[in-house]
Structure formats: C-alpha cells, structure tokens
Amino acid sequence: MSVLQRDPQDQVRVLDEDGTVVGEVPDIDDETLVEMYRYMRLARHFDTRAVSLQRQGRMGTYPPLSGQEGAQIGSAIALDEQDWMVPSYREHGASLLRGLPLKQTLLYWMGHEKGNEMPEGVNIFPPAVPIASQIPHATGAAWAKKLRGEDDTAVICYFGDGATSEGDFHEGLNFAGVFDTPNVFFCNNNQWAISVPRERQTASETLAQKATAYGIDGVQVDGMDPLAVYSVTKAALDKAKNPAEGEGRPTLIEAVQYRFGAHTTADDPTVYRDDEEVEKWKAKDPIPRLESFLRETGRIDDEGVEAIEADVKQRVADAIEAAESDPRPDPSEMFNHAYAERTPEIQAQYEEFEALREKFGDEGFLRE
C-alpha cells in the first residue's frame, strides 16, 4: 500500500524520537542520507547565526526555522532537478538544498533586492511573506506545466498551518483538484501561527483531512522525522507526474512539527507558550534523531560528524562575509520595484524622501 493510501489521521513515521526504525525505511543511498544530515546541520547553524546577526543589528527581521529542518530537507531532497519549489518565507534550508546560495538568503533579509535574484537554473519562486498568497501561484505554475505537456515536472508549495485559514488555500487546492494539476501542497504545521495555536485554526482533527473536500489525497506525516517526510513527498511527487489510472495528481501533506524559536525575531514566544511545551517538542529534534539512525546503521561516526560540523561552520561564515561585503543598495531603490513605473503617489514619496536626505544626510536616518 502506498504511504498516500492511508487515513489522513494515521500519521506516517519511519524513525521514533530516539532514531529507532519503526516504519519502512525509504530506498535512499548512503551518500544521500549523509547529505540529508549535512544539510540539516547546515540549516540549523545558519539559523543560529542569522538570529545572532539580527540581534546585533546586522540584519533585518528574520524568521527562524530551527526544529523544522527535518521537514524542509526531507521534502526538498525528494525533488527532481526539473521540479519547481514555491516557498513561504521560512524555507531557508529547502532553498539552500535546491541551489539558492546562503548569501542570497542573507541579502534578502538584509533588505537587498539582489536577494530576490534566483541564479540561472534554480527553480525556486521568490519568498512569499503574505500568508498563503503563493498557493494559487503554485497551482497556476503546475497547471502551466501540465498544459505544456511537461509531464516530468511537479510543483511543491510550502506554507504554514495558519495559511489553511486563508481563502488562497481553499482556492488553490480547489482549482488543483478540479484541473488535476501536478502539485504537492506541503503544510508545515508547526503548531503556532505567530501566537494563534493550532486548535484555534480549525476544529478539524487534522489539516491533512481538508484534502478530502477538494477531491485530492491528504496525508499526515511526522514532520520531525526526515525519512518519513522523504517517503511521503517522494510518493506524492511521483503521483503528480505519473498517476495510476483513476488517481489524481495533487496531494496535501501535513507535516506535524514545531518551531523551537520565535515566529520572527520581532516576536516574543514566551508571551503565549511555556517552556514545558517547548522542551517536550525539543525531545523530538530531527537532527539527533537522524544522527542516531546513521550511527546505528554504520553510515556515520564521530570523525564524520566532526568533519560536517567544521564544514558547516565554514560555509556559514563565508556566506556572512560575502553578504556583508556586498555593496549596500541605495535607499532610493525601494521606490523602483513596487510598480513597472512609479505611480504619482510613489513619485511624491520618492521626492519627499530625497528632500529629507538632502537636508539631513544619510546619517540622519541612522541616529537613534
């Protein structure tokens, strides 16, 4: 039975919290398994440093991902080269694995428009900060692939549990169901939509079961188990491209997980959740969970872990140096990209801003 042919309330797992095998291990070669672990460690270290940069005033508001590495890397590593990824604003790890340099992610959150420039051949849409707005875009992109006869291509779309309360979610999934688009809708259910808990989003027992209303498959997976996430994502991608007779292409995946830190660095999670809850979820941490499995199966040892740690630290340090060495954009550029041409209102704002710069100088905007 396919992992997708399950009751949406039956959560898929491969590893328990200690890394012990409790389900069917997916067919992944040893090198890829170690790379999965490497990218999870890289995402975690990058996240730690990025939060530190923001606290030091070297970067703007930043959305942490710690705790969600298993869902991001486990799903992204299942994609084929030609597949497309449509992120929200927290998929730094998945974007990195798909070819977006860490420097670009840093520039984006430093407020630099160059952070939106995707390198040639990197099939990633720009980050979507408005909640759920990217879901109809992903559906449209997948529909276009289908109309063009690009049957070897699927589109994965990431969003949080809060997005399921938006109209864009319902419109995107309904359209996908009707037009049978090659989509994988990946819901990162991290239990909190900023300060709104999961139980205040919906009375549904799971988010995965919402798929039933749109006539598509829905599956719930342990989002802190990277092997389980890989299994369901790979099955969903394969079905999107080559469905069996009578099968629909789209799938909704609910990856149950937890963000260890704040929603963004502008948020204080201690106001709405307690330490006991956080520690309970930290016991499910995806990184030691996968490391334990790799050690037990002889795929990695102390020397291998130490080498990865050193490599991760160096890559992040190099990315930070490169991003901070990049010439800062002129502040007036913020008026250039909202529209193809400046509207009268934007032009008036630009002229007012330039007049203030001329009067006070750039330093006048930096004083506290």
C-alpha positions in Angstrom: 0.0 0.0 0.0 1.3 3.5 -0.9 2.0 5.8 2.0 -0.6 8.1 0.4 -3.3 5.5 0.6 -3.9 5.9 4.3 -6.4 7.6 6.6 -5.3 11.3 6.9 -5.4 10.8 10.7 -2.9 7.9 10.5 0.5 9.7 10.9 3.4 8.3 8.8 6.6 7.6 10.8 9.9 5.8 10.0 12.0 6.8 13.0 10.9 7.3 16.6 12.2 10.1 18.7 15.4 8.1 19.5 16.1 7.3 15.9 14.9 3.7 16.1 13.3 2.4 13.0 9.5 1.9 13.4 8.4 2.1 9.8 9.6 1.3 6.3 13.0 2.9 5.6 12.9 4.6 2.1 15.2 3.5 -0.6 17.9 6.2 -0.3 21.6 5.5 -0.9 24.1 6.1 1.9 25.6 9.2 0.4 22.2 10.9 0.1 21.4 10.0 3.7 24.6 11.6 4.9 23.9 14.7 2.7 20.4 14.9 4.3 22.1 15.1 7.7 24.7 17.6 6.4 22.1 20.0 5.1 20.0 19.7 8.3 23.1 20.7 10.3 23.9 23.4 7.9 20.3 24.8 8.1 20.4 24.8 11.9 23.8 26.5 12.2 22.8 29.1 9.6 19.6 29.8 11.6 21.5 30.3 14.8 24.0 32.7 13.2 21.2 34.6 11.3 19.3 35.2 14.6 22.5 36.5 16.1 23.1 38.8 13.1 19.7 40.3 13.6 20.2 40.8 17.3 23.4 42.6 16.6 21.7 45.0 14.1 23.5 43.5 11.1 20.3 42.2 9.5 16.6 43.0 9.5 13.7 40.9 10.9 14.3 37.2 10.3 12.1 34.1 10.6 13.9 31.2 12.4 13.5 27.7 11.2 15.1 25.6 14.0 13.0 22.5 14.6 11.8 22.3 11.0 14.9 21.0 9.3 13.6 17.5 9.0 10.5 18.7 7.1 12.4 21.1 4.9 15.4 18.9 3.9 13.4 15.7 3.9 11.0 17.1 1.4 13.4 19.1 -0.8 15.8 16.2 -1.3 12.9 14.2 -2.8 12.5 16.7 -5.7 14.0 16.1 -9.1 16.1 18.7 -10.8 13.4 19.9 -13.1 10.8 20.3 -10.3 9.8 23.7 -9.0 9.6 24.9 -5.4 7.3 27.7 -4.2 8.3 28.8 -0.7 6.8 30.9 2.0 9.3 32.9 4.0 10.9 30.3 6.2 12.2 27.7 3.7 15.9 28.7 4.0 17.1 25.1 4.3 15.0 23.8 1.5 16.1 26.7 -0.7 19.7 26.1 0.1 19.4 22.4 -0.9 17.7 23.4 -4.1 20.6 25.6 -5.1 20.0 29.1 -3.6 23.3 30.3 -2.0 23.2 31.3 1.6 24.5 34.7 0.6 21.2 35.3 -1.3 19.1 34.4 1.7 21.1 36.8 3.9 20.9 39.6 1.4 17.1 39.1 1.2 16.7 39.5 4.9 19.2 42.4 4.9 16.7 44.3 2.7 18.7 43.9 -0.5 16.8 43.4 -3.7 19.6 41.2 -5.0 18.4 38.6 -2.6 15.4 38.1 -4.9 17.6 37.2 -7.9 17.5 33.5 -8.4 20.6 32.0 -10.1 20.2 30.6 -13.5 18.7 27.1 -13.4 17.4 27.4 -9.8 13.7 26.5 -9.9 12.5 28.5 -6.9 9.9 31.2 -6.8 10.8 34.3 -4.6 9.8 34.1 -0.9 6.2 34.9 -0.2 5.7 36.8 3.1 1.9 37.4 2.8 0.3 34.4 4.2 -0.9 31.8 1.6 -0.6 34.2 -1.4 1.8 31.8 -3.0 -0.6 28.8 -3.1 -2.7 29.9 -6.1 0.6 30.8 -7.9 1.9 27.3 -7.3 -1.4 25.9 -8.7 -1.1 28.1 -11.7 2.5 27.1 -12.3 1.7 23.4 -12.1 -1.3 23.9 -14.5 1.0 25.6 -17.0 3.4 22.6 -16.8 0.5 20.3 -17.5 -0.8 22.3 -20.4 2.7 22.4 -21.9 2.9 18.6 -21.7 5.9 18.8 -19.2 4.8 15.6 -17.5 8.1 15.1 -15.8 7.7 18.2 -13.7 5.9 18.8 -10.4 5.5 21.9 -8.2 5.8 21.8 -4.5 4.4 24.6 -2.4 5.3 25.3 1.2 3.0 27.1 3.7 2.2 27.1 7.4 -0.8 25.9 9.4 -2.1 29.5 9.6 -2.3 29.6 5.8 -5.1 26.9 5.9 -7.4 29.6 7.3 -6.9 31.9 4.3 -9.1 31.9 1.2 -6.0 31.5 -1.0 -5.5 28.0 0.4 -9.0 26.9 -0.4 -9.0 28.5 -3.9 -5.6 27.0 -4.8 -6.5 23.5 -3.6 -10.0 23.6 -5.1 -8.5 24.6 -8.5 -5.8 21.9 -8.3 -8.5 19.3 -7.6 -10.7 20.4 -10.5 -7.9 20.7 -13.1 -5.8 17.8 -11.7 -2.6 19.8 -11.5 0.8 18.2 -10.6 1.0 19.8 -7.2 2.3 18.8 -3.8 1.0 21.2 -1.2 3.3 20.9 1.8 1.8 22.3 5.1 4.4 22.9 7.8 2.1 22.6 10.8 4.5 24.0 13.5 1.6 24.4 16.0 1.6 28.2 16.1 0.5 30.8 13.5 2.5 33.5 15.3 0.6 33.5 18.6 -2.5 31.6 17.4 -2.4 27.9 18.4 -3.3 25.1 16.0 -6.6 24.3 17.8 -7.8 27.9 17.2 -7.3 27.5 13.4 -9.8 24.7 12.8 -12.0 22.1 14.5 -10.8 19.5 12.0 -8.9 16.7 13.7 -6.1 17.0 11.2 -5.2 19.6 8.5 -4.5 16.7 6.1 -8.1 15.7 6.0 -9.1 19.0 4.5 -7.8 17.5 1.2 -11.0 15.3 1.1 -13.1 18.4 0.4 -11.2 19.1 -2.8 -11.1 15.5 -4.0 -7.4 15.1 -3.6 -5.2 12.9 -1.4 -4.2 14.1 2.0 -1.6 12.5 4.3 -0.2 13.5 7.7 3.4 12.8 8.5 5.7 13.2 11.4 7.4 16.4 10.2 10.4 15.9 12.6 11.2 12.5 11.0 13.1 13.4 7.8 12.9 9.8 6.4 9.1 9.7 6.8 8.9 13.2 5.2 11.0 12.0 2.3 8.8 8.9 1.8 5.5 10.8 1.6 6.9 13.6 -0.5 8.6 11.3 -3.0 5.4 9.3 -3.3 3.4 12.5 -3.8 5.8 13.8 -6.5 5.8 10.5 -8.4 2.0 10.5 -8.4 1.9 14.1 -9.5 3.9 13.3 -12.6 2.7 9.8 -13.3 -0.6 8.9 -11.6 -2.0 5.5 -11.9 -5.3 5.0 -13.6 -8.0 6.6 -11.5 -5.5 8.6 -9.3 -5.5 12.3 -9.1 -2.2 14.3 -9.3 -2.4 16.7 -6.4 -1.6 15.8 -2.7 -1.8 17.8 0.5 0.9 16.8 3.0 0.6 17.9 6.6 4.0 17.7 8.3 3.5 17.9 12.1 6.4 19.7 13.7 7.4 22.6 16.0 9.3 25.8 15.7 11.7 25.9 18.6 12.2 29.7 18.4 10.1 32.8 17.6 7.8 33.3 14.7 10.3 36.0 13.7 12.9 38.0 15.5 10.1 40.6 16.1 8.1 38.1 18.1 8.4 37.0 21.8 7.0 33.5 22.1 7.3 33.4 25.9 4.2 35.5 25.9 1.9 32.8 24.5 3.7 29.4 25.2 5.5 27.9 28.1 9.0 26.3 28.4 7.5 22.9 29.2 5.8 22.8 25.9 9.0 23.8 24.0 11.1 21.2 25.9 8.5 18.5 25.1 8.9 19.1 21.4 12.7 19.5 21.6 12.8 15.9 22.6 11.7 15.2 19.0 14.5 17.2 17.5 15.0 15.9 13.9 18.8 16.3 13.9 19.9 14.0 16.7 17.1 11.6 15.6 18.7 11.2 12.1 22.2 11.2 13.5 21.3 8.3 15.8 19.9 6.3 12.9 23.1 7.0 10.8 25.4 6.0 13.6 23.4 2.8 14.4 23.5 1.7 10.8 27.2 2.5 10.4 26.7 5.3 7.9 28.5 8.0 10.1 30.9 8.1 13.0 32.5 10.7 15.3 35.0 11.6 12.6 32.3 12.1 10.0 30.2 14.3 12.4 33.2 16.5 13.2 34.0 16.9 9.6 30.4 18.0 8.9 30.5 20.4 11.8 33.7 22.1 10.6 32.3 22.3 7.0 29.0 23.8 8.1 30.7 26.5 10.3 33.0 27.5 7.4 30.2 27.7 4.8 28.1 29.9 7.0 31.0 32.1 7.9 31.9 32.5 4.3 28.3 33.3 3.4 28.1 36.0 6.0 31.4 37.6 4.9 30.2 37.6 1.3 26.8 39.1 2.1 28.3 41.8 4.3 30.9 42.6 1.7 28.3 43.3 -0.9 27.8 47.0 -1.6 24.7 48.2 0.2 21.8 49.3 -2.1 20.9 52.9 -2.4 17.8 53.6 -0.2 16.1 55.2 -3.1 15.9 51.8 -4.8 12.9 50.9 -2.6 10.8 53.2 -4.8 11.8 51.4 -8.1 10.3 47.9 -7.9 6.8 48.2 -6.5 5.5 49.0 -10.0 6.9 48.9 -13.5 6.7 52.7 -13.4 6.3 54.9 -10.4 2.7 56.0 -9.7 2.1 59.6 -8.8 1.9 58.6 -5.1 5.2 56.7 -5.2 6.9 59.6 -7.1 5.7 62.0 -4.4 7.0 59.7 -1.6 10.3 59.5 -3.5 10.7 63.2 -3.8 9.9 63.7 -0.2 12.5 61.1 0.8 15.2 62.7 -1.4 14.5 66.1 0.1 14.9 64.7 3.6 18.2 63.0 2.6 19.5 66.2 1.1 18.5 68.2 4.3 19.7 65.7 6.9 22.1 63.4 5.1 22.0 59.6 5.3 23.4 59.7 8.8 20.3 61.5 9.9 18.3 58.3 9.3 20.7 56.1 11.2 20.7 58.1 14.5 18.6 56.6 17.3 
